Amino acid sequence: MCGAFRRALELACCGVRPEKLLSRRAPALQGLGTAEPSWGWWQLCGHLPALGFCSWAGQKSCGSTSSSCPLLGLSRRRMAYAEEDRNSYEVYKETADWLRARTARCPKIAIVCGSGLGDLADMLEHKMVFPYEDIPHFPRSTVSGHAGRLVFGELSGRPCVCMQGRFHFYEGYSISTVTFPIRVFFLLGVEILIVTNAAGGLNPHFQVGDVMLIRDHISMFGMGGQNPLRGPNDERFGVRFPCMSDAYDQDLLSLAMESAQELGFLGFTRDGVYCMMAGPCYETIAECRMLQALGADAVGMSTVPEVIVARHCGLCVLGLSLITNTAVMSYGSQEKASHEDVLRVSACQAKALQKLVVHLISKLGPNSP
């Protein structure tokens, strides 16, 4: 951040250094979904009203809006510019170059681990591990069950990179930040993306512990206008209007089902449609009934943004959902969804999912995809 802007922020806080403001107002920041001192000052400006300050006045919040307070409007425009800069091609390339300089591996497969499924990364051989906080421009995982490490290595002899922990919109990140790693993977030379998640079962034939191969998705989130491709398009990543009717690669789906058969997993392997909701609250009974009527077989709070960006970049995608709970469909039910139950089921069934992924990767030929 430029010195002039930082000094202006200090003046806006009546001379209080921004670091002290962050420390003093940490509980309020936690309520916003983050208390990270690594936030850029432009991000802090946008949250000053929620901390009890007007964005550019060291007073109690005056309730101004950008239309009535030109200084508040300036801070919001600064936020928009910074977000645009953060997601420029040069920023993605800087992160990719930083990683490439520190590992001799050129991964062709990237794996994103969902809640409680991060042990898959421990199966990699010849590992090199990078905590997210050490990687330039990389966000941080804040959810239990997401370790926050990028692991390079080999799985079944194939060079891979594995995310132990993903990012979610409900954590307070922008949708472009949620998908930031995918474009970095593309610049590293990744060709296949395997996304895993923990999901709630909507299909009445699904059982807790089933593994669902994602055949298609419904994005309630995207229907509300939150598409990761929104904004100026960079042709170096992909075309303006990418096709999504082939979002999940049919060859990889067939290979995954074949692997399940060879491992004796067909008894708990399903395929179906995954639906993404924004979270962090679990769905109401009415919402679950609606999603089921729309044709969704499972519901979760992730995966779809990463898939959209991966397909935009031309990556082949395989999606796997571990059914960790069944959606509550009756008002007379005493069942309640909880993150603790999600992690517990993930821990019990993660080994099967790991074996499936390892076996599938071993079946990929040298020229795949």
Contacts in CASP RR format, 6 or more apart in sequence:
PFRMAT RR
TARGET T0000
AUTHOR 0000-0000-0000
METHOD contacts of the structure
MODEL  1
MCGAFRRALELACCGVRPEKLLSRRAPALQGLGTAEPSWGWWQLCGHLPA
LGFCSWAGQKSCGSTSSSCPLLGLSRRRMAYAEEDRNSYEVYKETADWLR
ARTARCPKIAIVCGSGLGDLADMLEHKMVFPYEDIPHFPRSTVSGHAGRL
VFGELSGRPCVCMQGRFHFYEGYSISTVTFPIRVFFLLGVEILIVTNAAG
GLNPHFQVGDVMLIRDHISMFGMGGQNPLRGPNDERFGVRFPCMSDAYDQ
DLLSLAMESAQELGFLGFTRDGVYCMMAGPCYETIAECRMLQALGADAVG
MSTVPEVIVARHCGLCVLGLSLITNTAVMSYGSQEKASHEDVLRVSACQA
KALQKLVVHLISKLGPNSP
1 40 0 8 1.000
1 41 0 8 1.000
1 42 0 8 1.000
5 41 0 8 1.000
5 42 0 8 1.000
5 78 0 8 1.000
6 18 0 8 1.000
6 41 0 8 1.000
8 56 0 8 1.000
9 18 0 8 1.000
9 41 0 8 1.000
9 44 0 8 1.000
9 45 0 8 1.000
10 16 0 8 1.000
10 17 0 8 1.000
10 18 0 8 1.000
12 45 0 8 1.000
12 48 0 8 1.000
12 53 0 8 1.000
12 55 0 8 1.000
12 56 0 8 1.000
12 57 0 8 1.000
12 58 0 8 1.000
12 71 0 8 1.000
13 21 0 8 1.000
13 48 0 8 1.000
13 53 0 8 1.000
13 58 0 8 1.000
14 58 0 8 1.000
16 24 0 8 1.000
18 41 0 8 1.000
18 44 0 8 1.000
19 37 0 8 1.000
21 44 0 8 1.000
21 51 0 8 1.000
22 29 0 8 1.000
22 35 0 8 1.000
22 37 0 8 1.000
22 39 0 8 1.000
22 44 0 8 1.000
23 37 0 8 1.000
25 51 0 8 1.000
25 52 0 8 1.000
26 35 0 8 1.000
28 50 0 8 1.000
28 51 0 8 1.000
28 52 0 8 1.000
29 35 0 8 1.000
29 47 0 8 1.000
29 51 0 8 1.000
32 47 0 8 1.000
32 50 0 8 1.000
32 172 0 8 1.000
33 142 0 8 1.000
33 171 0 8 1.000
33 172 0 8 1.000
34 142 0 8 1.000
34 171 0 8 1.000
34 172 0 8 1.000
36 140 0 8 1.000
38 133 0 8 1.000
38 140 0 8 1.000
40 82 0 8 1.000
42 75 0 8 1.000
42 78 0 8 1.000
42 79 0 8 1.000
42 81 0 8 1.000
42 82 0 8 1.000
43 79 0 8 1.000
43 82 0 8 1.000
45 55 0 8 1.000
45 56 0 8 1.000
45 75 0 8 1.000
45 78 0 8 1.000
45 79 0 8 1.000
46 55 0 8 1.000
46 75 0 8 1.000
46 76 0 8 1.000
46 79 0 8 1.000
48 54 0 8 1.000
48 55 0 8 1.000
48 61 0 8 1.000
48 75 0 8 1.000
49 55 0 8 1.000
49 61 0 8 1.000
49 63 0 8 1.000
49 72 0 8 1.000
52 60 0 8 1.000
52 61 0 8 1.000
53 59 0 8 1.000
53 60 0 8 1.000
53 61 0 8 1.000
54 60 0 8 1.000
54 61 0 8 1.000
54 62 0 8 1.000
54 63 0 8 1.000
54 64 0 8 1.000
54 69 0 8 1.000
54 72 0 8 1.000
55 64 0 8 1.000
55 69 0 8 1.000
55 71 0 8 1.000
55 72 0 8 1.000
55 73 0 8 1.000
55 75 0 8 1.000
55 76 0 8 1.000
56 69 0 8 1.000
56 71 0 8 1.000
56 72 0 8 1.000
56 74 0 8 1.000
56 75 0 8 1.000
57 71 0 8 1.000
62 69 0 8 1.000
64 72 0 8 1.000
65 72 0 8 1.000
66 72 0 8 1.000
66 73 0 8 1.000
66 76 0 8 1.000
83 174 0 8 1.000
83 176 0 8 1.000
85 91 0 8 1.000
86 137 0 8 1.000
86 176 0 8 1.000
86 177 0 8 1.000
87 176 0 8 1.000
87 177 0 8 1.000
87 180 0 8 1.000
89 234 0 8 1.000
89 236 0 8 1.000
89 237 0 8 1.000
91 137 0 8 1.000
92 180 0 8 1.000
92 183 0 8 1.000
92 184 0 8 1.000
92 187 0 8 1.000
93 187 0 8 1.000
94 136 0 8 1.000
94 137 0 8 1.000
95 135 0 8 1.000
95 136 0 8 1.000
95 137 0 8 1.000
95 138 0 8 1.000
95 180 0 8 1.000
95 184 0 8 1.000
96 184 0 8 1.000
96 187 0 8 1.000
96 188 0 8 1.000
98 135 0 8 1.000
98 136 0 8 1.000
99 130 0 8 1.000
99 135 0 8 1.000
99 150 0 8 1.000
99 152 0 8 1.000
99 184 0 8 1.000
99 188 0 8 1.000
100 188 0 8 1.000
102 128 0 8 1.000
102 130 0 8 1.000
103 128 0 8 1.000
103 152 0 8 1.000
105 128 0 8 1.000
105 152 0 8 1.000
105 153 0 8 1.000
105 154 0 8 1.000
105 159 0 8 1.000
105 161 0 8 1.000
106 159 0 8 1.000
106 188 0 8 1.000
106 189 0 8 1.000
107 152 0 8 1.000
107 153 0 8 1.000
107 159 0 8 1.000
107 160 0 8 1.000
107 161 0 8 1.000
107 185 0 8 1.000
107 188 0 8 1.000
107 189 0 8 1.000
107 190 0 8 1.000
108 158 0 8 1.000
108 159 0 8 1.000
108 160 0 8 1.000
108 189 0 8 1.000
108 190 0 8 1.000
108 191 0 8 1.000
108 192 0 8 1.000
109 155 0 8 1.000
109 158 0 8 1.000
109 159 0 8 1.000
109 160 0 8 1.000
109 161 0 8 1.000
109 190 0 8 1.000
109 191 0 8 1.000
109 192 0 8 1.000
109 193 0 8 1.000
109 194 0 8 1.000
109 361 0 8 1.000
109 364 0 8 1.000
110 160 0 8 1.000
110 161 0 8 1.000
110 162 0 8 1.000
110 163 0 8 1.000
110 181 0 8 1.000
110 182 0 8 1.000
110 185 0 8 1.000
110 190 0 8 1.000
110 192 0 8 1.000
110 193 0 8 1.000
110 194 0 8 1.000
110 315 0 8 1.000
111 120 0 8 1.000
111 121 0 8 1.000
111 155 0 8 1.000
111 160 0 8 1.000
111 161 0 8 1.000
111 162 0 8 1.000
111 163 0 8 1.000
111 193 0 8 1.000
111 194 0 8 1.000
111 195 0 8 1.000
111 196 0 8 1.000
111 357 0 8 1.000
112 163 0 8 1.000
112 165 0 8 1.000
112 166 0 8 1.000
112 181 0 8 1.000
112 193 0 8 1.000
112 194 0 8 1.000
112 195 0 8 1.000
112 196 0 8 1.000
112 303 0 8 1.000
112 306 0 8 1.000
113 120 0 8 1.000
113 121 0 8 1.000
113 146 0 8 1.000
113 162 0 8 1.000
113 163 0 8 1.000
113 164 0 8 1.000
113 165 0 8 1.000
113 166 0 8 1.000
113 196 0 8 1.000
114 146 0 8 1.000
114 165 0 8 1.000
114 166 0 8 1.000
114 196 0 8 1.000
114 197 0 8 1.000
114 198 0 8 1.000
114 302 0 8 1.000
114 346 0 8 1.000
115 143 0 8 1.000
115 144 0 8 1.000
115 145 0 8 1.000
115 146 0 8 1.000
115 197 0 8 1.000
115 198 0 8 1.000
115 324 0 8 1.000
115 339 0 8 1.000
115 342 0 8 1.000
115 343 0 8 1.000
115 346 0 8 1.000
116 145 0 8 1.000
116 146 0 8 1.000
116 198 0 8 1.000
116 342 0 8 1.000
116 343 0 8 1.000
116 346 0 8 1.000
116 347 0 8 1.000
116 350 0 8 1.000
117 196 0 8 1.000
117 197 0 8 1.000
117 198 0 8 1.000
117 322 0 8 1.000
117 346 0 8 1.000
117 350 0 8 1.000
117 353 0 8 1.000
118 145 0 8 1.000
118 146 0 8 1.000
118 147 0 8 1.000
118 162 0 8 1.000
118 164 0 8 1.000
118 165 0 8 1.000
118 350 0 8 1.000
119 350 0 8 1.000
119 354 0 8 1.000
120 162 0 8 1.000
120 196 0 8 1.000
120 350 0 8 1.000
120 353 0 8 1.000
120 354 0 8 1.000
120 357 0 8 1.000
121 127 0 8 1.000
121 149 0 8 1.000
121 151 0 8 1.000
121 162 0 8 1.000
121 163 0 8 1.000
121 164 0 8 1.000
123 155 0 8 1.000
123 354 0 8 1.000
123 358 0 8 1.000
124 151 0 8 1.000
124 152 0 8 1.000
124 153 0 8 1.000
124 154 0 8 1.000
124 155 0 8 1.000
124 160 0 8 1.000
124 162 0 8 1.000
125 153 0 8 1.000
125 154 0 8 1.000
125 155 0 8 1.000
125 157 0 8 1.000
126 153 0 8 1.000
126 154 0 8 1.000
127 151 0 8 1.000
127 152 0 8 1.000
127 153 0 8 1.000
128 151 0 8 1.000
128 152 0 8 1.000
128 153 0 8 1.000
129 149 0 8 1.000
129 150 0 8 1.000
129 151 0 8 1.000
129 152 0 8 1.000
130 149 0 8 1.000
130 150 0 8 1.000
130 151 0 8 1.000
130 152 0 8 1.000
131 148 0 8 1.000
131 149 0 8 1.000
131 150 0 8 1.000
132 138 0 8 1.000
132 139 0 8 1.000
132 140 0 8 1.000
132 141 0 8 1.000
132 148 0 8 1.000
132 149 0 8 1.000
132 150 0 8 1.000
133 140 0 8 1.000
135 150 0 8 1.000
137 180 0 8 1.000
138 150 0 8 1.000
138 180 0 8 1.000
138 181 0 8 1.000
139 167 0 8 1.000
139 173 0 8 1.000
139 177 0 8 1.000
139 178 0 8 1.000
139 180 0 8 1.000
140 148 0 8 1.000
141 147 0 8 1.000
141 148 0 8 1.000
141 165 0 8 1.000
141 166 0 8 1.000
141 167 0 8 1.000
142 171 0 8 1.000
143 165 0 8 1.000
143 168 0 8 1.000
143 171 0 8 1.000
144 339 0 8 1.000
144 343 0 8 1.000
145 165 0 8 1.000
145 343 0 8 1.000
146 164 0 8 1.000
146 165 0 8 1.000
146 166 0 8 1.000
147 164 0 8 1.000
147 165 0 8 1.000
148 163 0 8 1.000
148 164 0 8 1.000
148 165 0 8 1.000
149 164 0 8 1.000
149 165 0 8 1.000
150 161 0 8 1.000
150 162 0 8 1.000
150 163 0 8 1.000
150 164 0 8 1.000
150 181 0 8 1.000
151 161 0 8 1.000
151 162 0 8 1.000
151 163 0 8 1.000
151 164 0 8 1.000
152 159 0 8 1.000
152 160 0 8 1.000
152 161 0 8 1.000
152 162 0 8 1.000
153 159 0 8 1.000
153 160 0 8 1.000
153 161 0 8 1.000
153 162 0 8 1.000
154 160 0 8 1.000
155 357 0 8 1.000
155 358 0 8 1.000
155 361 0 8 1.000
156 358 0 8 1.000
156 359 0 8 1.000
156 361 0 8 1.000
156 362 0 8 1.000
157 362 0 8 1.000
158 361 0 8 1.000
158 364 0 8 1.000
160 361 0 8 1.000
161 185 0 8 1.000
161 188 0 8 1.000
161 190 0 8 1.000
163 181 0 8 1.000
166 178 0 8 1.000
166 302 0 8 1.000
166 306 0 8 1.000
167 173 0 8 1.000
167 177 0 8 1.000
167 178 0 8 1.000
167 180 0 8 1.000
167 181 0 8 1.000
168 178 0 8 1.000
168 279 0 8 1.000
168 280 0 8 1.000
168 301 0 8 1.000
168 302 0 8 1.000
169 175 0 8 1.000
169 178 0 8 1.000
169 221 0 8 1.000
169 226 0 8 1.000
169 278 0 8 1.000
169 279 0 8 1.000
169 301 0 8 1.000
169 305 0 8 1.000
170 278 0 8 1.000
170 279 0 8 1.000
170 280 0 8 1.000
170 301 0 8 1.000
175 226 0 8 1.000
175 227 0 8 1.000
175 228 0 8 1.000
175 230 0 8 1.000
175 305 0 8 1.000
176 228 0 8 1.000
178 228 0 8 1.000
178 305 0 8 1.000
178 306 0 8 1.000
179 228 0 8 1.000
179 305 0 8 1.000
179 306 0 8 1.000
179 308 0 8 1.000
179 309 0 8 1.000
181 306 0 8 1.000
182 193 0 8 1.000
182 306 0 8 1.000
182 309 0 8 1.000
182 310 0 8 1.000
182 313 0 8 1.000
182 315 0 8 1.000
183 237 0 8 1.000
183 309 0 8 1.000
183 313 0 8 1.000
185 193 0 8 1.000
185 315 0 8 1.000
186 237 0 8 1.000
186 310 0 8 1.000
186 313 0 8 1.000
186 314 0 8 1.000
186 315 0 8 1.000
190 315 0 8 1.000
191 315 0 8 1.000
191 316 0 8 1.000
191 369 0 8 1.000
192 252 0 8 1.000
192 315 0 8 1.000
192 316 0 8 1.000
192 317 0 8 1.000
192 318 0 8 1.000
192 364 0 8 1.000
192 368 0 8 1.000
192 369 0 8 1.000
193 306 0 8 1.000
193 307 0 8 1.000
193 310 0 8 1.000
193 315 0 8 1.000
193 316 0 8 1.000
193 317 0 8 1.000
193 318 0 8 1.000
194 317 0 8 1.000
194 318 0 8 1.000
194 319 0 8 1.000
194 320 0 8 1.000
194 357 0 8 1.000
195 214 0 8 1.000
195 303 0 8 1.000
195 306 0 8 1.000
195 307 0 8 1.000
195 317 0 8 1.000
195 318 0 8 1.000
195 319 0 8 1.000
195 320 0 8 1.000
196 319 0 8 1.000
196 320 0 8 1.000
196 321 0 8 1.000
196 322 0 8 1.000
196 353 0 8 1.000
196 357 0 8 1.000
197 274 0 8 1.000
197 300 0 8 1.000
197 302 0 8 1.000
197 303 0 8 1.000
197 319 0 8 1.000
197 320 0 8 1.000
197 321 0 8 1.000
197 322 0 8 1.000
198 300 0 8 1.000
198 321 0 8 1.000
198 322 0 8 1.000
198 324 0 8 1.000
198 342 0 8 1.000
198 345 0 8 1.000
198 346 0 8 1.000
199 212 0 8 1.000
199 274 0 8 1.000
199 298 0 8 1.000
199 299 0 8 1.000
199 300 0 8 1.000
199 321 0 8 1.000
199 322 0 8 1.000
199 323 0 8 1.000
199 324 0 8 1.000
200 298 0 8 1.000
200 299 0 8 1.000
200 300 0 8 1.000
200 321 0 8 1.000
200 323 0 8 1.000
200 324 0 8 1.000
200 325 0 8 1.000
200 326 0 8 1.000
200 327 0 8 1.000
200 337 0 8 1.000
201 297 0 8 1.000
201 298 0 8 1.000
201 299 0 8 1.000
201 323 0 8 1.000
201 325 0 8 1.000
201 326 0 8 1.000
201 327 0 8 1.000
202 275 0 8 1.000
202 288 0 8 1.000
202 291 0 8 1.000
202 292 0 8 1.000
202 296 0 8 1.000
202 297 0 8 1.000
202 298 0 8 1.000
202 299 0 8 1.000
202 327 0 8 1.000
203 270 0 8 1.000
203 272 0 8 1.000
203 292 0 8 1.000
203 297 0 8 1.000
203 298 0 8 1.000
205 270 0 8 1.000
206 212 0 8 1.000
206 270 0 8 1.000
206 297 0 8 1.000
206 298 0 8 1.000
206 323 0 8 1.000
206 326 0 8 1.000
207 268 0 8 1.000
207 323 0 8 1.000
207 326 0 8 1.000
208 323 0 8 1.000
208 324 0 8 1.000
208 325 0 8 1.000
208 326 0 8 1.000
208 345 0 8 1.000
209 268 0 8 1.000
209 322 0 8 1.000
209 323 0 8 1.000
209 324 0 8 1.000
209 345 0 8 1.000
209 348 0 8 1.000
209 349 0 8 1.000
210 268 0 8 1.000
210 269 0 8 1.000
210 270 0 8 1.000
210 322 0 8 1.000
210 323 0 8 1.000
211 260 0 8 1.000
211 265 0 8 1.000
211 268 0 8 1.000
211 269 0 8 1.000
211 270 0 8 1.000
211 320 0 8 1.000
211 321 0 8 1.000
211 322 0 8 1.000
211 323 0 8 1.000
211 349 0 8 1.000
211 352 0 8 1.000
211 353 0 8 1.000
211 356 0 8 1.000
212 269 0 8 1.000
212 270 0 8 1.000
212 271 0 8 1.000
212 272 0 8 1.000
212 274 0 8 1.000
212 297 0 8 1.000
212 298 0 8 1.000
212 320 0 8 1.000
212 321 0 8 1.000
212 322 0 8 1.000
212 323 0 8 1.000
213 253 0 8 1.000
213 256 0 8 1.000
213 257 0 8 1.000
213 269 0 8 1.000
213 270 0 8 1.000
213 271 0 8 1.000
213 272 0 8 1.000
213 318 0 8 1.000
213 319 0 8 1.000
213 320 0 8 1.000
214 248 0 8 1.000
214 271 0 8 1.000
214 272 0 8 1.000
214 273 0 8 1.000
214 274 0 8 1.000
214 303 0 8 1.000
214 318 0 8 1.000
214 319 0 8 1.000
214 320 0 8 1.000
214 321 0 8 1.000
215 248 0 8 1.000
215 253 0 8 1.000
215 271 0 8 1.000
215 272 0 8 1.000
215 273 0 8 1.000
216 247 0 8 1.000
216 248 0 8 1.000
216 272 0 8 1.000
216 273 0 8 1.000
216 274 0 8 1.000
217 247 0 8 1.000
217 248 0 8 1.000
217 273 0 8 1.000
217 274 0 8 1.000
217 275 0 8 1.000
217 276 0 8 1.000
217 303 0 8 1.000
217 304 0 8 1.000
217 307 0 8 1.000
218 273 0 8 1.000
218 274 0 8 1.000
218 275 0 8 1.000
218 276 0 8 1.000
218 291 0 8 1.000
218 294 0 8 1.000
218 295 0 8 1.000
218 296 0 8 1.000
219 275 0 8 1.000
219 276 0 8 1.000
219 304 0 8 1.000
219 308 0 8 1.000
220 275 0 8 1.000
220 276 0 8 1.000
220 277 0 8 1.000
220 278 0 8 1.000
220 291 0 8 1.000
221 276 0 8 1.000
221 277 0 8 1.000
221 278 0 8 1.000
221 304 0 8 1.000
221 305 0 8 1.000
222 276 0 8 1.000
222 304 0 8 1.000
226 278 0 8 1.000
227 308 0 8 1.000
228 305 0 8 1.000
228 308 0 8 1.000
228 309 0 8 1.000
229 242 0 8 1.000
229 308 0 8 1.000
229 309 0 8 1.000
229 312 0 8 1.000
233 239 0 8 1.000
233 240 0 8 1.000
237 312 0 8 1.000
237 313 0 8 1.000
238 312 0 8 1.000
238 313 0 8 1.000
238 314 0 8 1.000
239 312 0 8 1.000
242 308 0 8 1.000
242 311 0 8 1.000
242 312 0 8 1.000
243 311 0 8 1.000
244 308 0 8 1.000
244 311 0 8 1.000
246 311 0 8 1.000
247 307 0 8 1.000
247 308 0 8 1.000
247 311 0 8 1.000
247 317 0 8 1.000
248 307 0 8 1.000
248 317 0 8 1.000
248 318 0 8 1.000
248 319 0 8 1.000
249 316 0 8 1.000
249 317 0 8 1.000
249 318 0 8 1.000
249 369 0 8 1.000
251 316 0 8 1.000
251 369 0 8 1.000
252 316 0 8 1.000
252 317 0 8 1.000
252 318 0 8 1.000
252 360 0 8 1.000
252 369 0 8 1.000
253 271 0 8 1.000
253 318 0 8 1.000
255 360 0 8 1.000
255 363 0 8 1.000
255 364 0 8 1.000
256 318 0 8 1.000
256 320 0 8 1.000
256 356 0 8 1.000
256 360 0 8 1.000
257 269 0 8 1.000
257 271 0 8 1.000
258 363 0 8 1.000
259 265 0 8 1.000
259 356 0 8 1.000
259 359 0 8 1.000
259 360 0 8 1.000
259 363 0 8 1.000
260 266 0 8 1.000
260 269 0 8 1.000
260 356 0 8 1.000
262 359 0 8 1.000
263 355 0 8 1.000
263 356 0 8 1.000
263 359 0 8 1.000
265 352 0 8 1.000
265 355 0 8 1.000
265 356 0 8 1.000
268 352 0 8 1.000
269 356 0 8 1.000
270 297 0 8 1.000
270 323 0 8 1.000
272 297 0 8 1.000
272 298 0 8 1.000
273 295 0 8 1.000
273 296 0 8 1.000
273 297 0 8 1.000
273 298 0 8 1.000
274 296 0 8 1.000
274 297 0 8 1.000
274 298 0 8 1.000
274 299 0 8 1.000
274 300 0 8 1.000
274 303 0 8 1.000
274 304 0 8 1.000
274 319 0 8 1.000
274 321 0 8 1.000
275 291 0 8 1.000
275 294 0 8 1.000
275 296 0 8 1.000
275 298 0 8 1.000
275 299 0 8 1.000
275 300 0 8 1.000
276 299 0 8 1.000
276 300 0 8 1.000
276 301 0 8 1.000
276 302 0 8 1.000
276 303 0 8 1.000
276 304 0 8 1.000
276 305 0 8 1.000
277 283 0 8 1.000
277 287 0 8 1.000
277 299 0 8 1.000
277 300 0 8 1.000
277 301 0 8 1.000
278 301 0 8 1.000
279 301 0 8 1.000
280 301 0 8 1.000
282 337 0 8 1.000
283 291 0 8 1.000
283 299 0 8 1.000
283 327 0 8 1.000
285 328 0 8 1.000
285 329 0 8 1.000
285 330 0 8 1.000
285 331 0 8 1.000
288 299 0 8 1.000
288 327 0 8 1.000
288 328 0 8 1.000
288 329 0 8 1.000
289 329 0 8 1.000
291 299 0 8 1.000
291 327 0 8 1.000
292 327 0 8 1.000
292 329 0 8 1.000
298 321 0 8 1.000
298 323 0 8 1.000
299 327 0 8 1.000
300 321 0 8 1.000
303 319 0 8 1.000
303 321 0 8 1.000
307 317 0 8 1.000
307 319 0 8 1.000
310 317 0 8 1.000
311 317 0 8 1.000
316 369 0 8 1.000
318 360 0 8 1.000
320 353 0 8 1.000
320 356 0 8 1.000
320 357 0 8 1.000
322 345 0 8 1.000
322 346 0 8 1.000
322 349 0 8 1.000
322 350 0 8 1.000
322 353 0 8 1.000
324 341 0 8 1.000
324 342 0 8 1.000
324 345 0 8 1.000
324 346 0 8 1.000
324 349 0 8 1.000
325 337 0 8 1.000
325 341 0 8 1.000
325 342 0 8 1.000
325 345 0 8 1.000
326 335 0 8 1.000
327 337 0 8 1.000
328 335 0 8 1.000
328 336 0 8 1.000
328 337 0 8 1.000
END
